[in-house]
Amino acid sequence: MATGHTVGELAEATGLSVRVLRHWDERGVVSPSRTPAGHRLYSPADVVRLHRAITLRALGLRLEQVAALLDGSDPDPAATLRAHLAGVDADLRRRRTVRDRLAEVLAGPPAAAGEDVLTTVLREMTMIGSYVHGYHASEATRLRDQAATLADLLHEGVAFPDGAHVLEPGCGVGAQTVVLAARSPGARFTALDREPGQVAAARARVEAAGLADRVDVRLGDVHDPPGPVDHVVVFFLLEHLPRPVEALRALRGALRPGGTITVVEGDHGATAFHPDSADARAVIACQEVLQRQAGGDAGIGRRLAPLLADAGFDDVTVEPRTAHAHAGRPDLADSLVRRTFTPMVAGVREPALAAGLTTPERFDAGVRDLLRTAEPGGTFSYTFFRAVGAVGTRSASTRSTSPTNPSRA
């Protein structure tokens, strides 16, 4: 007569429900034998496997990962566990941001007289833990337009020597990645993003550009970068991080001695346009508030020098790069105002309304006024900041080929 434990006995012994044990059987995690009557019967080996599965599930691994690890079909268990640890770390950072911000909001007085706590929380935390621009198709198009529009402005003087290994964390859809790789044909690149959809989009863009042989796009987090690498480039990533210095320190740790970091960020506070409009500025302010709620800073460009210095980088320089659209540059007015900046701020309409930051009428009026700056008689300026820092003292030969602004090339 067959011996073993029934599903009910194991449910009682482990604290798992019968329903969970049956589900684990269906998913191939622990699949016991069956009695002639069709009842599950767990052998001693099944019980050992079950306890191992419980341990792996307690770590937060998905059922399919648990099954592959226990079956021996995972080709690299250590890599799986390291990737899972990185994910746990990222989740803890997000939770810490939410916790700290919620505590701050609850401890402070309501901004409006008579406002209840729920309204205050909604107003102050609508975008908490979110990517303020979203991942929809129109945002991917905007990022590609932005990269094409600003390629010369942002990348002038940036070049990497043949054989250099360059890391780009937060690559998004790969819009900047292909520009960087095309301008340094002898370098190889590793591009990271923590969102699978962004990684897939970036890979497709890299392949379409014919760069897949030297550009590796993979899942990864800026706080846990692969290394060592020769250079790091960061485009429009720090503005979304609640603790950018932590990310910069992690990137510094991934750089070889003599390596460099190049960071490009914007600064909404350096926006100027004509005709001026209070409604247009209110729309920009909505985007700034929502980005701050999400843990970022739309005005981070002005902070790059102290941020890199605080992270331990040496020889830090910062250069402003201003895009100015006017009647003599109708192409820039179209690409910068109509297809880049205005779509970015217009994309926060629904969360701005949900947070009670504005009214539909005023928001729409502000968007119209921004677009008016691209019409005859209008002007629009936006300033980006490009910072460069180094790890240790660089030699003259390294300095001559490092990614720098023209004054240091």
KAZIGI-V385982 format. One record per run of one state. SS is the DSSP state (h for helix, s for strand, l for the rest). FROM is the first residue (numbers start at 1). TO is the last residue. Records with the same first field share a line. If there is no record, write none. Layout:
SS=FROM-TO, FROM-TO
//
This chain:
l=1-4, 15-17, 27-32, 35-39, 43-43, 59-62, 72-76, 108-116, 126-136, 156-164, 169-174, 184-187, 194-195, 209-214, 220-221, 225-228, 236-237, 241-243, 267-267, 271-271, 275-277, 294-299, 311-313, 326-326, 347-348, 355-359, 373-378, 391-395, 402-405, 409-409
s=5-6, 33-34, 40-42, 165-168, 188-193, 215-219, 229-235, 255-266, 272-274, 314-325, 379-390
h=7-14, 18-26, 44-58, 63-71, 77-107, 117-125, 137-155, 175-183, 196-208, 222-224, 238-240, 244-254, 268-270, 278-293, 300-310, 327-346, 349-354, 360-372, 396-401, 406-408
//
